[in-house]
């Protein structure tokens, strides 16, 4: 059972981290259904590390040409509000709402509607400005509400600002780098003193999350070449409704 738990958790994290569908909504819902409480910290750290390495590997060319690429500094700027606010909430112990399925369900529905509204913008700019990155950064704070989706909030903000779909995805991936790095550092800090840490299980989680994430990123770009974000909007609304029906 434990091996199945590790596999399912890692796959779900890898697939949903960079799609605008909320990884936390899926993971908390699955944990609630099957009453998974063991290995929660190990699973979270391994999955975050795997998806972090996946987005680094996918965008490795951008790091090679760092001096010529303005997107990375803008992505860092856009990540600061959510990292600071999330860290503050965690340190003050106000993060107990994160596993509330009612909040997750309504956030999925609202986030899906916002994504659909933003994707109907007629403009398709192919350049991101400092102003755009700041607005996206402020909007990304909404990702601290479980079910809103970190990548979803960034993509939604970009589309509201008239940024084309492909560049919106790219920017959401890049803003994920500092956020995932912060999550990994915080997680490693929390397990540093654990004497029973299972490095084999951790490695398995990292590997599964890595390959499922990088496969999903490639799929996402291929999908958006022909289609809009509408399928993800519909999926999020249906997921929210499903969670509410399950709770009734």
C-alpha positions as CSV (number, residue, x, y, z in Angstrom):
1,X,0.0,0.0,0.0
2,X,2.8,2.4,0.8
3,X,4.5,1.8,-2.6
4,X,1.2,2.6,-4.3
5,X,0.8,5.7,-2.2
6,X,4.3,6.9,-3.2
7,X,3.6,6.2,-6.9
8,X,0.2,7.9,-7.1
9,X,1.3,10.9,-5.1
10,X,4.5,11.4,-7.2
11,X,2.6,11.0,-10.5
12,X,-0.2,13.4,-9.5
13,X,2.3,16.0,-8.3
14,X,4.4,15.7,-11.5
15,X,1.3,16.0,-13.8
16,X,-0.6,18.8,-12.0
17,X,2.2,21.1,-10.8
18,X,2.6,22.9,-14.1
19,X,-0.9,22.5,-15.5
20,X,-3.4,25.2,-14.4
21,X,-5.4,22.7,-12.4
22,X,-4.0,22.9,-8.8
23,X,-1.7,20.1,-7.6
24,X,-2.8,20.8,-3.9
25,X,-6.5,20.2,-4.8
26,X,-5.7,16.8,-6.2
27,X,-3.3,15.7,-3.5
28,X,-5.5,16.9,-0.5
29,X,-8.5,15.2,-2.1
30,X,-6.7,12.0,-2.6
31,X,-5.3,12.1,0.9
32,X,-8.8,12.7,2.3
33,X,-10.3,9.8,0.4
34,X,-7.7,7.2,1.3
35,X,-6.8,8.8,4.7
36,X,-3.1,9.1,3.9
37,X,-1.3,10.6,6.8
38,X,2.0,8.7,6.8
39,X,5.0,9.9,4.8
40,X,3.3,13.3,4.1
41,X,6.5,15.3,4.7
42,X,8.7,12.9,2.7
43,X,6.2,12.8,-0.2
44,X,5.9,16.6,-0.3
45,X,9.7,17.2,-0.3
46,X,10.4,14.5,-2.9
47,X,7.7,15.7,-5.2
48,X,8.7,19.3,-5.0
49,X,12.3,18.4,-5.6
50,X,11.4,16.3,-8.6
51,X,9.3,19.0,-10.2
52,X,11.9,21.6,-9.4
53,X,14.6,19.6,-11.3
54,X,12.2,19.0,-14.1
55,X,11.5,22.7,-14.8
56,X,15.2,23.5,-14.4
57,X,16.0,20.7,-17.0
58,X,13.4,21.9,-19.4
59,X,14.5,25.6,-19.2
60,X,18.3,24.9,-19.1
61,X,18.9,26.9,-22.3
62,X,17.5,30.0,-20.6
63,X,20.1,29.6,-17.8
64,X,22.9,29.3,-20.4
65,X,21.9,32.7,-21.9
66,X,20.9,34.3,-18.6
67,X,22.5,37.7,-19.3
68,X,20.6,37.9,-22.6
69,X,17.2,36.8,-21.1
70,X,15.1,39.2,-19.1
71,X,12.4,36.7,-18.3
72,X,14.4,35.1,-15.4
73,X,14.8,38.3,-13.4
74,X,11.2,39.2,-14.1
75,X,10.2,35.7,-12.9
76,X,12.1,36.1,-9.7
77,X,10.4,39.5,-9.1
78,X,7.0,37.9,-9.7
79,X,7.8,35.1,-7.2
80,X,8.8,37.3,-4.3
81,X,5.2,38.3,-3.1
82,X,4.0,34.7,-2.9
83,X,7.2,33.4,-1.3
84,X,7.2,36.2,1.3
85,X,3.5,35.9,2.1
86,X,3.6,32.1,2.2
87,X,6.6,32.1,4.5
88,X,4.9,34.6,6.8
89,X,1.7,32.5,7.0
90,X,3.7,29.4,7.7
91,X,5.9,30.9,10.4
92,X,2.8,32.4,12.1
93,X,1.0,29.0,11.9
94,X,-1.9,30.3,10.0
95,X,-1.8,27.6,7.3
96,X,-4.3,25.1,8.8
97,X,-6.8,26.2,6.1
98,X,-4.7,24.5,3.4
99,X,-6.4,21.1,3.7
100,X,-10.0,22.4,4.0
101,X,-11.8,20.7,1.1
102,X,-14.6,23.2,1.0
103,X,-12.1,26.0,0.4
104,X,-10.3,23.9,-2.2
105,X,-13.6,23.1,-4.0
106,X,-14.7,26.7,-4.3
107,X,-11.2,27.8,-5.2
108,X,-11.1,25.3,-8.1
109,X,-14.4,26.6,-9.4
110,X,-13.5,30.3,-9.1
111,X,-10.0,29.7,-10.5
112,X,-11.5,27.8,-13.5
113,X,-13.9,30.6,-14.3
114,X,-11.2,33.3,-14.0
115,X,-8.9,31.3,-16.3
116,X,-11.7,31.1,-18.9
117,X,-12.4,34.8,-18.7
118,X,-8.8,35.7,-19.0
119,X,-8.2,33.4,-22.0
120,X,-10.9,35.2,-24.0
121,X,-8.7,38.3,-24.2
122,X,-8.1,39.2,-27.8
123,X,-4.6,40.7,-27.4
124,X,-1.6,38.4,-27.8
125,X,1.5,40.2,-26.8
126,X,4.8,38.4,-27.1
127,X,6.7,40.4,-24.6
128,X,6.5,40.7,-20.8
129,X,7.4,44.0,-19.0
130,X,8.4,44.7,-15.5
131,X,4.9,46.0,-14.8
132,X,3.4,42.7,-16.1
133,X,5.7,40.7,-13.8
134,X,4.8,42.8,-10.7
135,X,1.0,42.4,-11.4
136,X,1.5,38.7,-12.0
137,X,3.4,38.5,-8.7
138,X,0.6,40.1,-6.8
139,X,-2.0,37.9,-8.5
140,X,0.1,34.8,-7.6
141,X,-0.5,35.4,-3.9
142,X,-3.9,33.9,-4.6
143,X,-2.1,30.6,-5.1
144,X,-1.7,30.4,-1.4
145,X,-5.4,29.5,-1.3
146,X,-5.5,25.7,-1.9
147,X,-7.2,24.9,-5.2
148,X,-6.3,28.2,-6.9
149,X,-3.2,26.7,-8.6
150,X,0.1,28.5,-8.7
151,X,0.6,28.0,-12.4
152,X,-3.0,28.8,-12.9
153,X,-2.9,32.2,-11.2
154,X,0.2,33.2,-13.2
155,X,-1.3,32.1,-16.5
156,X,-4.6,33.8,-15.7
157,X,-2.8,37.1,-14.8
158,X,-0.7,36.9,-18.0
159,X,-3.8,36.3,-20.2
160,X,-5.7,39.2,-18.5
161,X,-2.6,41.3,-19.4
162,X,-2.9,40.2,-23.0
163,X,0.2,38.0,-23.1
164,X,0.0,35.1,-25.6
165,X,-0.6,31.6,-24.4
166,X,2.8,30.1,-25.1
167,X,4.6,33.0,-23.3
168,X,2.1,32.7,-20.4
169,X,3.1,29.1,-19.9
170,X,6.8,29.9,-20.1
171,X,6.5,32.6,-17.5
172,X,4.4,30.3,-15.2
173,X,7.2,27.7,-15.4
174,X,9.9,30.2,-14.6
175,X,8.1,31.7,-11.7
176,X,7.8,28.1,-10.4
177,X,11.5,27.8,-10.1
178,X,12.0,30.2,-7.1
179,X,8.8,29.0,-5.5
180,X,9.7,25.3,-5.7
181,X,13.2,26.1,-4.6
182,X,11.8,27.9,-1.5
183,X,9.5,24.9,-0.8
184,X,12.4,22.4,-1.1
185,X,14.7,24.4,1.2
186,X,11.9,24.8,3.8
187,X,11.2,21.0,3.5
188,X,14.8,20.0,3.8
189,X,15.1,22.2,6.9
190,X,12.1,20.4,8.5
191,X,13.6,16.9,7.9
192,X,17.2,17.8,8.6
193,X,17.0,16.3,12.1
194,X,15.0,13.2,11.3
195,X,17.0,10.1,12.0
196,X,14.7,7.7,10.2
197,X,14.7,9.5,6.8
198,X,14.5,6.9,4.0
199,X,16.7,8.2,1.2
200,X,15.6,5.3,-1.2
201,X,12.0,6.3,-1.0
202,X,12.9,10.0,-1.3
203,X,14.9,9.2,-4.5
204,X,12.0,7.2,-6.0
205,X,9.6,10.1,-5.4
206,X,12.0,12.5,-6.9
207,X,12.5,10.4,-10.0
208,X,8.8,9.6,-10.6
209,X,7.9,13.3,-10.1
210,X,10.7,14.4,-12.4
211,X,9.7,12.3,-15.4
212,X,6.0,12.8,-15.0
213,X,6.5,16.6,-14.7
214,X,8.8,17.0,-17.7
215,X,6.5,14.8,-19.8
216,X,3.6,17.0,-18.8
217,X,5.4,20.2,-19.7
218,X,6.2,18.9,-23.2
219,X,2.5,17.9,-23.6
220,X,1.3,21.3,-22.3
221,X,3.2,23.2,-25.0
222,X,2.0,20.8,-27.7
223,X,-1.6,21.1,-26.6
224,X,-1.5,24.9,-26.5
225,X,-0.3,25.1,-30.1
226,X,-3.7,23.9,-31.3
227,X,-6.1,24.5,-28.4
228,X,-7.0,27.0,-25.7
229,X,-7.0,26.7,-21.9
230,X,-10.7,26.0,-21.9
231,X,-10.4,22.3,-21.2
232,X,-8.5,23.1,-18.0
233,X,-11.1,25.6,-17.0
234,X,-13.9,23.1,-17.4
235,X,-11.9,20.4,-15.6
236,X,-11.3,22.7,-12.6
237,X,-15.0,23.6,-12.3
238,X,-16.0,19.9,-12.6
239,X,-13.3,18.9,-10.0
240,X,-14.7,21.5,-7.6
241,X,-18.2,20.3,-8.0
242,X,-17.1,16.7,-7.6
243,X,-15.3,17.5,-4.3
244,X,-18.5,19.3,-3.0
245,X,-20.7,16.4,-4.0
246,X,-18.3,14.0,-2.2
247,X,-18.5,16.1,1.0
248,X,-22.3,16.4,1.0
